[in-house]
Amino acid sequence: MLNVNPKDWRLLWNGPSTHLRAPRAAAIAGIVFSVLLISSLLLLRRSVPDSPSDAGRWLLKSSGTVAVAVNLVPFAGIAFLWFIGVLRDRLGDREDRFFTTVFLGSGLLFLAMLFAAAAFVGGIVSAYSIGFDRLPGSATFTVAREFAYEATNVYAVRMAAVFTTATSTLALRTGFVSRWIAFIGYAAALALLFAGRNIDWIVLVFPIWILLLSLHILVDNFGGSSKVGASDSDGNGDA
């Protein structure tokens, strides 16, 4: 009777290149997300005043730039979902159900808040572009602008803090990245959690940390010592 190790069947099913492709896919998705979101936020930073109570004069000269920034957000969200999915796949049996639930839930809520804010800003630009010249300074403009500000700087930022904390904790518990990345993540999470209203554009801290994490995974993988998926090789022993 043929005696086959179950781990050998798993290797045949997944294919020999899964060990290398998955970390690279996570890293590339994280880099794409970070670059797109940072670009979108910087375009908004350049075009829209910090104060949520502005009268909307920026619509006169910056509506096109703001529209470009808003249209980058869905693509950043797609890359972020890919990033989450690949990391969960590579954690596999090592994932902690509690922290993985928080990791997934906070990531999805972050995207929901980000998309809602972008939709409201996009709605302002679209309404202005079709001829609503009285929109700036109106009650409708104020409500939409305040909603976008609150959704980004209060709710999305807090969910980003929770996601960063959960990811850093999973990193320490499973060792899929170096510990110093996790410690930087905890510091970033504290900044996001408590500085949302006090520091303008604090949300930039989140994509910058994701970019750092992704670059670390990518460099580590190309260096031949990928920590993501290390349990596969560790479990094979001297096979």
Secondary structure, DSSP 4 states (H G I P E B T S, - for coil): -----HHHHHHHHH-TTHHHHHHHHHHHHHHHHHHHHHHHHHHHHHHS-S-TT--STTHHHHHHHHHHHHHHHHHHHHHHHHHHHHHHHHHGGG--HHHHHHHHHHHHHHHHHHHHHHHHHHHHHHHHHTT-TT-TTSHHHHHHHHHHHHIIIIIIHHHHHHHHHHHHHHHHHH-SS-HHHHHHHHHHHHHHHH-TTTSTTGGGHHHHHHHHHHHHHHHHHHTT---TTHHHHHHTTT-
